[in-house]
Amino acid sequence: MLIGVPLETAAGETRVAVTPETAKKLKAQGHTLRIQSGAGVNASVTDEAYSAVGAEITDAAGAFGCDLVLKVRSPLDSELQLMKTSANLVGMLNPFDRDGLHRLAGAGLTSFALEAAPRTTRAQSMDVLSSQANIAGYKAVLMAADKYQRFLPMLMTAAGTVKAARIVILGVGVAGLQAIATAKRLGAVIEASDVRPSVK
């Protein structure tokens, strides 16, 4: 199958849909990959890294013109015009955006929103929500620590002692558990709460 990986153009988006490691696996399965030049740059992946595993480097039209297009975010209107009718699109397509879904259907695409995949053991390798929530929990604590005007861990010095910061984490799902772990590693005192009875 001809698989295209275009550059993500949404503001602030630094991810890429396929890494060289994944490209190598797809190539080994007999697929042809066309990666848009610069698609991985914001994720610190060079075109040369893709070429080294056998992917073809192409322009936007080449990446969007494939039978299967892998994207992180839903394509813009200008990008939809580059796609073939009856092509397949896989990515985080925001399945609750009715207008966006109508745009995809109107372009004649068969689309698969990864965030709508069931969160089961069999589908774990496609579970984009848990992996992104894990990163969000980690990053949330780092961002809070950056804004906090003091140290997180308890520090004892000759000049005195600084008490450890107290952090409250609301919700202990995937993001909350990672936030707890990150805050604990940074030396904070943690309290966590969740409204779900199964968490108590």
Secondary structure, DSSP 8 states (H G I E B T S, - for coil): -EEEE----STT----S--HHHHHHHHHTT-EEEEETTTTGGGT--HHHHHHTT-EEE-HHHHHTSSEEEEEE---HHHHTTS-TT-EEEEE--TT-HHHHHHHHHTT-EEEEGGGS--SSTTGGG-HHHHHHHHHHHHHHHHHHHH-SS-SS-EEETTEEE---EEEEE--SHHHHHHHHHHHHTT-EEEEE-S-GGG-
